Amino acid sequence: MTNMNNPFDPNFGKVPKIYLGRQKIVEDIVQSLESGTGPYQTSMIYGMRGVGKTSLLADITSTLEQKSNWLVIYLAMTNDLLATLIQSIYQEANNTIKKALDRIDGVKFSAFGFELEVHVSNPQSTYQVLLEEMLKVLKKHDQSLLIAIDEVKETPEIVNLASIYQIMVLKEYPINIMMTGVPKNVSELQNNDVLTFLLRSGRVPLGPLDLFDIKYRYQKAFERGNKEIDNNTLMKITKLTKGYAYAFQDLGYYVWQNSDNKVTEESVEKSIPLFKNDLFRNAYTKILSELSPTDRKFLFIMANCPKNIVEISYIREQMKKSSNYISQYRQRLMDSQVIVDAGYGKVTFSLPFMKDFLLEAAELYGIEE
């Protein structure tokens, strides 16, 4: 048995050791941000759970963090985004910039936060003024700021932050924002009446990985681990992923664990139940919960169809709705990346074992819509 550590990492929110299909995106975005041109000053990375949004964001931010003229601030979706941003800028700044920030009137910074030296009735407006003063300092010292927010949702706090951000952009301060989210949440945020400028943001949609790339990476990973694998087995595990980034990592992890010096058919078969369980528990349950009842009904009808490629006419008959009605939900589910077009008037599931998941969920929990 090889002593090499398993190179596959199915954990969410990390940049895995084998990270494929996104390097060109990272290079393009970083280059655009550094040059101050292009569409990515305000950008949205979107896709369903498990396609690698957080990993891509982490890769971009870690690249910029290595550069002395960039300040990268991660914000969680909390109730005090603006105050947290102000505090984080101070904490992440170098000593030269800290000294300059300490000279801003009306505020006292410390390692634990900041304190306004006078009582104000509207701290949000004061925070906006303070943020602008801090951005003046960053601009004077040739520092650029990137705000990174993972799994964004439309909340009053994010609307407020984005509104202030837009003002700072219009005043030409060196501020950038990059957010990730599932398509539904990103769409809701972009269509907020106050935030229509987000419709012009740089969009980074993440879909399926290239199957040729997956096959090549699997082959090289097992070769480096001194694990022999024949082409038939390689093709099988590649096709099982359906290009889903989480599936690539998760299946690769279990196949590696269940093989010694050779990846066999038995290695794969032993891995599939564990692989399916992870898909169902860690990804699909969450994906399903974020869909509307009608979206779910559409999917359960697809799952109960004896064919893997389902005709829209079949779904229309089962739902007893008009063509326009069905087309609306077909498009919604395609936008959510749960189904894909499979030819004229046909659709199929985009994710591995999604049909199995829906049938099991219906039986176990009585969920059918």
N, C-alpha and C positions, 0 to 999 in steps of 0.2 A: 504493500500500500504506500502511496506517495505521502510524504510529510508536508507537502505544500498546503497552506491554508486554503479553505474554500474561498474562491474569488468572487462568488455571487453573494449579493446582499439584498434580501427582500424587504428590509426595513424602510418605512416611509420617512421622507424628509432628510435623507442623506445623499451625498454624491457617492455612488457605488464605485468600487475599484474598476469594474468593467462598465464603462459609461459610453453608450454608443448613439450615433445618429444625431448628436446635437452640437458637436464641436464647432461646426461652421456657423451655427446660430450664435453661439457664445462670442466667437471672434467678430462677427458682424456687429453685434450689439455693443460690445466693448469699444470697438473702433469708432462707432458712431457717437457714443457717449464721450469718448476722449476728444474727438474732433469738434464736438459741440454742434454738429450738423446731423441731418437725418431725422428719422421719425421717432427715435427711442428716448427722447428726453422724458416723455410721459408714455409709459408702455404697460401693456396688459399681456400676461402670459396666461392662456386659458386652455382648459381641456378637462376631461373627466378625471375622477380620482384614479391615481395609479399610472398616469401617463408620463410622470416625471417633471411636473411643474416646479415643485419645491427643489428638486435636484438641479434643475436648470437655473433657478434663481440663486441657489447656493454657489453654483459654479461661476456665475457672472459676478456675484458680490465678492467671492474669494479672490477672483482675478483682480478686481479693482482695489481690494484691501491691500494688495501687495504694492500698490503704487502710492508714493508719498504725497501726491497732490489730491488724493481722494479720501473722503470721509464717508463711510457706509454705516447707516443707522437702520437697524431692524426694529420694526414696530409690530407688536401683537395687537389684535383687535380688542382693545380695552376701552374704558370710558374716558380716559384722559390722554388721548393721542397727542395733542398739541403740547401739553406739559411734559409728557414723556420724551417727545422729540427734542424739546429745548434742553432738558436734563441730559439726554444722550449725546447731543452735539458737544456739550461741555465735557462730558466724561471721556468721549472718544478723541477729542482734540489733542494735538501735541502741546508741549509746554509753552511754546511761543504763542500759539493761538489762545491757550488758556489765559495767559497774562493779558492779552488784548481783550478777551471777553470779560475779564475781571474789571476792566475800566469802563464797562457800560454802566451808565447812571441808573439808579433805582432798583438794582437787583444785586443780590449777594449769592454767588455760586459756592458750592462745596462738593466734596466727593459724594455726598448723599442726596444732592438735589439742589434746589435754588429757592430763594426767598425774596419776594418783592418787599422793598423797604417801606412802602406806603400801602395802606389798605385801599383796595379798589373795589367798586361795586360790580364791575364787569371784568373778571379776570381774563376772559377769552379775548377781548379786544386788546387788553394789555399784553397778552401772550403774543398776539399778532405783531404788535409793535416791537416786542422784545425779539421775536424771531427775525424780523427784518434787520434789526441792529446786529444780530449775530451773523446774518448772511452778508452784511456789509463788511464785517471782519473777515469772513471766509474769502470774499471776493478780493479784498485788499491783499490777502496772503496767497492768492492764486489757488485756493482750495475749492474743489467741487464737492457737492453733497449729493449722495444717493439715498433716498428713503426706500426701504424694501419692506413690503407688507405681503405676507403669505395668507392665502385663503380669505380674500377680501369679501365683505358683504356690505350691503347698503344699510348703514346705520347713521343716526344723526352725527355721531362723532367723525365718521369717515367723510361724510358730506361736508362738515365744517372744515376738516383738515384739507380736503381737496379744493375747497373754495379758496382758502387762504393760499394754498400752493399755487393756484392759478394766478392770483394777484402777484406773487413773487416771481413767477415766470414772466409775466407781462412787464415787470420792472427789471427784467434781465439779470436776475441774480443767478448764481451758479447752482441751481437746485434741480434735481431730477427725482422722479418717482417711478418705481417698478412694482407692480402688483400681480399676484397670481389669484386665480379663482376658477371655479367650475363655470361653464358657459352661462348657465342661468343667472348666477350671481353677478357675473361681469356685465351681462346684458342689462340687468336691473340698475346697476350703478351707472352705466353709460347713458341710460335713458332717463335718469333723474333730471328734472327740469333745471336744476341749478348747475348740473355737471355735464351739460351737452358738449363741452370742449373735449371730454373723454372720448367722444365718438371719433375724434381726429387723432387719437393716441396711436402709438405704434402697436399693432396687434401681433402677437406671437402665438398662433394656434398650434397646439401639440396634438398630433394624431398618432396613428400606428407607426411603429418603426418598420424599416425596410426588412423584408424577410431574408434577402440575400445577405444583408449586414448581420442579422441575427445568426444565420447559419455560419457565417465566417467567424464571428466572435465565439460562438460555441465551440467550433472546431479548434480554434487557436487556444482557447482556455483549457480544453481537455488535453490538448497536445502538451502545453506547458506543464500541466499536472501529471504528465506521463500516464494518461488514461486513454487507452485506445478506443476509438469509436468508428464504426463503419458508416458508410454514407446513408444507408437506409434508416439507421437509428438517428443519425444527425438530421435527416429530413423530417423524421417523425416528431422529434422534440421541437424543431423549428416551427412546423405547422401547428403544433399544439398551442403555441403562444399567440397565434393570430396577430402578431405584431404588437401586442400589449406590453408596455415596458415593465410593469409589475410582474406579469407572467414570465417574461424573459428571465428576470432575476430569481423569482421564486422557484420555477421549474428547474432552472440551472442549479440552484442551491440543493434541492432534494436529489436530483440525479447525481450530482457530485458526491453527496453524503452516502448514497446507496450504491456506489460503485467503488471497486478497488482499482486494479490496473486496467480494467476494461469496462466501458459502458455497454451494457447488454440490454436486450429487450426486457429482461427481468428487472434491471435497474430502473427502467422507465416505468414499467407497470407498477412497481413498488412505490414509485414517487407520485403517481397520479392521484391517489386518494388524499395524500397530504397536500398536494398542490391545489386540488379542488377545494378542500376545506379552507385553505388560506384565502383563495379567491372569494369564496362565499362569505366568510366571516369578516375579512379585512377590507374588502372592496365592494362586493356586490350588494351587501345588506345596506351599506351607506348610500350607494348609488340609487338603489330602489327607493329608499326613504325620502330622497330629495325630489322624486317625481310626483306629479299630480295623480289623483285617482284614475283619471282617464288615460294618462300616459301608461300607468301600470296595467290597466285593463287591456290596452292595445298589446302590451308585451305578453300578458298571460294568454291572450288569444293566439299570438304567434307561437308561444311555447307549446300550446296544446295542438297545434297543427301537425299532422304526421310528417310534413315535409320541412326540411331545413331552410329552403328558400320558399318564402310565403308570398302568395299573390295578394295584392292590395284588395282585389275583389272579394277574396275570402274573408279578410278582416272586416270589410264593409258589410258583408252579409251577416257576420257574427255580431257586430255592434249595432246593426240596423240603423246606420246613419248615412248621411249624404256623402257624395264623393268629396265635396269641399271640406266637410267636417273631418273626414278621415285624412285628407291631404294636410290639413293643419297640424294634426297630431303626428303624422308621419314626419313632417318637417321638424317639429319640436324634438322628436326623438333622434333624428339625424343630427340636429344641432347639438344635442346632448351627447352625441357620439356613441349611443347605445346600439343603434341599428345603422346599417348601410344599405345603399341602393344595390340591388342584385340583378339589374336589368329592367327593361321597361315594365312598370307596374308590379315590381317585385322588391322585397326587402329581405334581409337576413340579419342575424345578430352579429355584432362586430367583435364581441368578446368571447373568449374560450369558455365553454361549458355554461354559458348564460342560460341556455334552454334548460339544462339540468337543474340549475339553481332555482329558476322560477317554478318548475314542477315540484321540486322538493319543498320550497317555501310555501307553495299552495297547500301541499299535503300536511306539512308540519304545523303551520300556523293558521291555516284556513284563509290565507291571503290570496285573493283572486282579482282584486281591483283596488 
